[in-house]
């Protein structure tokens, strides 16, 4: 698997050989993380005008995870229906399975509906699973696969997730393909190795990249309130796009949207959106608040703001 470990010298700072740190055990957790995420001084300067490095439309997804009741979701849908959203952004929400039909029936057509998981093949004697065919039957257009909570809590591995993605794409669902490293992997300088291995598991089996959105979600930032700085996120996004260019094609690298997830909120989305390789967001807790989620969606306007 030499492809996975290909080193990109312009992306220094996230491999063991590039880490030059002196961290004592007495430092605080936050100081520890910040020092581990220090960017290389060789980083290329920002452009004068911010634009998307990719050619795809800005994309924002809301992952509601295992949250909500009929009443709270009714209120959330009502809030979303009454918001004014920028036109040049694709918006998707992923309710819990039991509320998919409710949301699909009541949510504005401006926002598409995604599932949070799907089975590896056709339905049958698979207790507790949901098939792609069932999701399509109720109007789902997307499915989130490879989320860290599925990887590290449920125990799904790269190959299993890749096969799920291949089946979903073959049957006509778009896939939000999640990748990202654990804290200890980041600290060991393995961020790129982990992300590239996860990408390769998708690349080895998917029939096409036409309906794939990549979501980079550093596991240490999911639900913790700790968000990667715009520059830290941009460095990984740029590396992911470079991997696609070298291992898939320049066309796929250009058109595939690479979105960021990890404690994104209304306060930090604008600065993150300004980075040229950040093509949108996958939002967790903040997507449960209609007005704040709208703010994140509308951060697409900062793609056109001078740096």
Order of alpha helices (4+ residues) and beta strands (2+ residues): alpha-beta-alpha-beta-alpha-beta-alpha-beta-alpha-beta-alpha-alpha-beta-alpha-alpha-beta-alpha-beta-alpha
